[in-house]
Structure formats: C-alpha cells, structure tokens
Amino acid sequence: MTANRRFRRVVRIGPVQVATYYDGRGREKHTAACTAPRCGFATDYDNRAAAELAARTHRCAVR
C-alpha cells in the first residue's frame, strides 16, 4: 500500500525540497528531500525549522 500524501507549503532550497503534510495519524510533519539524481536524501521532522535547516546544510555526496 502506498502512502497518499498531500504536500503543502512546498519550497525549494537548492536541490532540496521542503514540504508539510499530515501523517497517517493526523499529525503535521515536515519533510526535506533532495531532488538530485542518485542522492537519496529524504528525512521527516516534527517542526518546519528543522526541515529547512537540514535543507540548507545538505551536501550531496554524489557528483
């Protein structure tokens, strides 16, 4: 079963996109995901500031 998430407040910081969504239990979560090919960086956070900080400090290891 796939997760059907509706992302809102999507912003792009460099190659990383930060978005807000509700998880399956109705809690607000924030995610940061790198869109660079073969990078694979994606994490979830409880607050928006942490997700944006992760996006600003992320460095792709793949070149």
Backbone as a chain_set.jsonl record, in Angstrom:
{"seq": "MTANRRFRRVVRIGPVQVATYYDGRGREKHTAACTAPRCGFATDYDNRAAAELAARTHRCAVR", "coords": {"N": [[0.845, -1.179, 0.0], [0.627, 2.147, -0.883], [1.687, 5.336, 0.332], [-0.492, 8.001, 0.404], [0.081, 11.116, 0.19], [-0.596, 14.526, 0.7], [1.123, 17.175, -0.126], [1.934, 20.39, 1.125], [2.771, 23.871, 1.262], [5.248, 23.855, -0.161], [8.617, 24.39, -0.696], [11.661, 25.236, -2.34], [15.008, 24.75, -1.649], [17.956, 25.201, -2.813], [18.961, 22.121, -4.186], [17.143, 20.763, -2.674], [13.863, 19.972, -1.635], [11.414, 21.223, 0.556], [8.598, 20.351, 2.438], [5.254, 20.319, 3.856], [3.078, 18.037, 5.481], [0.352, 15.861, 6.495], [0.621, 13.064, 8.57], [-0.298, 9.531, 8.732], [-1.634, 9.402, 11.144], [-2.732, 11.84, 11.543], [-1.054, 13.838, 12.407], [0.919, 16.776, 12.0], [3.621, 16.857, 9.832], [6.947, 17.426, 8.574], [8.983, 17.419, 5.723], [12.157, 16.923, 4.155], [13.647, 16.603, 1.092], [16.045, 15.608, -1.25], [16.413, 16.434, -4.653], [18.298, 15.767, -6.479], [19.85, 13.638, -8.91], [20.387, 10.244, -8.004], [20.958, 10.808, -5.319], [19.337, 10.429, -2.906], [18.681, 11.508, -0.395], [16.371, 12.001, 2.097], [14.304, 13.029, 4.662], [12.155, 13.077, 7.571], [10.631, 15.439, 9.762], [9.566, 16.861, 12.916], [9.158, 19.574, 13.184], [9.042, 22.567, 11.199], [11.273, 24.263, 11.062], [13.481, 22.612, 11.572], [13.461, 20.954, 9.309], [13.96, 22.827, 7.282], [16.488, 23.709, 8.055], [17.974, 21.354, 7.697], [17.758, 21.193, 4.919], [19.18, 23.445, 4.128], [21.775, 22.852, 4.988], [22.453, 20.52, 3.7], [24.598, 18.519, 1.737], [25.255, 17.097, -1.281], [26.621, 13.901, -1.767], [27.037, 12.572, -4.11], [28.35, 13.214, -7.236]], "CA": [[0.0, 0.0, 0.0], [1.427, 3.361, -0.972], [1.235, 6.467, 1.139], [-1.065, 9.079, -0.393], [0.305, 12.341, 0.955], [-0.823, 15.8, 0.031], [2.121, 18.113, 0.358], [1.593, 21.803, 1.029], [3.876, 24.757, 1.619], [6.451, 23.299, -0.763], [9.636, 25.363, -1.088], [12.899, 24.626, -2.823], [16.225, 25.366, -1.139], [18.972, 24.495, -3.579], [18.366, 20.93, -4.789], [16.275, 20.115, -1.682], [12.506, 20.481, -1.475], [10.856, 21.105, 1.902], [7.142, 20.371, 2.348], [4.492, 19.971, 5.05], [1.996, 17.102, 5.221], [-0.197, 15.167, 7.659], [0.902, 11.636, 8.506], [-1.466, 8.674, 8.828], [-2.3, 9.607, 12.427], [-3.261, 13.195, 11.597], [-0.072, 14.79, 12.93], [1.605, 17.558, 10.984], [5.026, 16.504, 9.674], [7.673, 18.209, 7.583], [9.971, 16.571, 5.079], [13.171, 17.518, 3.3], [14.068, 15.579, 0.148], [16.918, 16.104, -2.309], [15.927, 16.052, -5.974], [19.431, 15.463, -7.346], [19.875, 12.23, -9.306], [21.154, 9.278, -7.219], [21.329, 11.315, -3.996], [18.624, 9.602, -1.942], [18.475, 12.173, 0.888], [14.988, 12.34, 2.422], [14.055, 12.839, 6.083], [10.961, 13.69, 8.135], [10.861, 16.176, 11.0], [8.357, 17.295, 13.611], [8.933, 21.011, 13.006], [9.455, 23.121, 9.902], [12.609, 24.845, 11.164], [14.461, 21.536, 11.458], [13.487, 20.524, 7.911], [14.632, 23.863, 6.495], [17.906, 23.676, 8.417], [18.535, 20.198, 7.01], [17.84, 21.528, 3.501], [20.245, 24.442, 3.936], [23.089, 22.289, 5.296], [22.659, 19.28, 2.954], [25.573, 18.49, 0.656], [25.158, 15.82, -1.992], [27.88, 13.176, -1.893], [27.135, 12.116, -5.484], [28.653, 14.305, -8.195]], "C": [[0.888, 1.24, 0.0], [0.837, 4.455, -0.107], [0.727, 7.57, 0.205], [-0.963, 10.358, 0.43], [0.009, 13.557, 0.089], [0.125, 16.813, 0.643], [1.629, 19.536, 0.167], [2.793, 22.598, 1.524], [5.206, 24.206, 1.111], [7.373, 24.439, -1.171], [10.882, 24.596, -1.512], [14.077, 25.435, -2.299], [17.385, 24.619, -1.775], [18.329, 23.297, -4.255], [17.342, 20.239, -3.886], [14.912, 20.794, -1.647], [12.043, 20.211, -0.051], [9.346, 21.252, 1.78], [6.522, 19.948, 3.668], [3.359, 19.039, 4.642], [1.476, 16.553, 6.538], [0.098, 13.688, 7.508], [-0.385, 10.841, 8.697], [-2.243, 8.823, 10.119], [-2.821, 11.035, 12.606], [-2.305, 14.228, 12.165], [0.606, 15.509, 11.78], [3.084, 17.202, 10.998], [5.627, 17.362, 8.576], [8.766, 17.326, 7.01], [10.93, 17.413, 4.251], [13.692, 16.402, 2.405], [14.89, 16.207, -0.968], [16.428, 15.573, -3.65], [17.061, 15.759, -6.942], [19.431, 13.977, -7.703], [20.818, 11.413, -8.426], [21.574, 9.792, -5.844], [20.657, 10.504, -2.899], [18.401, 10.228, -0.578], [17.006, 12.536, 1.049], [14.758, 12.026, 3.894], [12.787, 13.571, 6.5], [11.285, 14.315, 9.474], [9.529, 16.574, 11.614], [8.11, 18.794, 13.468], [9.578, 21.505, 11.713], [10.88, 23.658, 9.936], [13.693, 23.781, 11.006], [14.577, 21.053, 10.011], [14.203, 21.546, 7.034], [16.118, 23.936, 6.811], [18.603, 22.507, 7.724], [18.711, 20.49, 5.514], [18.991, 22.496, 3.242], [21.64, 23.844, 4.131], [23.392, 21.01, 4.515], [23.686, 19.482, 1.859], [25.496, 17.116, 0.007], [26.537, 15.177, -2.115], [28.114, 12.724, -3.335], [27.382, 13.317, -6.382], [28.542, 13.805, -9.596]], "O": [[1.805, 1.348, 0.814], [-0.367, 4.488, 0.148], [1.453, 8.014, -0.684], [-1.822, 10.641, 1.265], [0.33, 13.592, -1.099], [-0.051, 17.248, 1.781], [0.985, 19.85, -0.833], [3.711, 22.047, 2.132], [6.173, 24.106, 1.866], [6.969, 25.345, -1.901], [11.114, 23.462, -1.092], [14.138, 26.652, -2.479], [17.752, 23.532, -1.329], [17.256, 23.43, -4.843], [16.739, 19.242, -4.284], [14.812, 22.021, -1.631], [12.246, 19.122, 0.486], [8.859, 22.16, 1.106], [7.169, 19.306, 4.496], [2.75, 19.219, 3.587], [2.092, 16.757, 7.584], [-0.142, 13.111, 6.448], [-1.459, 11.431, 8.812], [-3.401, 8.411, 10.189], [-3.292, 11.399, 13.684], [-2.694, 15.375, 12.385], [0.84, 14.929, 10.719], [3.728, 17.239, 12.047], [4.915, 17.945, 7.757], [9.402, 16.567, 7.741], [10.57, 18.464, 3.722], [14.131, 15.365, 2.902], [14.489, 17.209, -1.56], [16.071, 14.4, -3.768], [16.806, 15.524, -8.123], [19.05, 13.146, -6.878], [21.931, 11.853, -8.137], [22.497, 9.228, -5.256], [21.343, 9.944, -2.043], [17.961, 9.529, 0.335], [16.453, 13.285, 0.244], [14.986, 10.9, 4.335], [12.388, 14.553, 5.874], [12.105, 13.798, 10.232], [8.502, 16.621, 10.936], [6.975, 19.246, 13.614], [10.539, 20.918, 11.215], [11.617, 23.529, 8.959], [14.717, 24.031, 10.369], [15.679, 20.772, 9.541], [14.967, 21.174, 6.144], [16.926, 24.201, 5.92], [19.714, 22.664, 7.216], [19.703, 20.078, 4.914], [19.695, 22.371, 2.24], [22.593, 24.294, 3.494], [24.485, 20.462, 4.652], [23.659, 20.482, 1.141], [25.653, 16.094, 0.676], [27.501, 15.829, -2.517], [29.258, 12.516, -3.741], [26.683, 14.325, -6.282], [28.758, 14.564, -10.541]]}, "num_chains": 1, "name": "protein.A"}
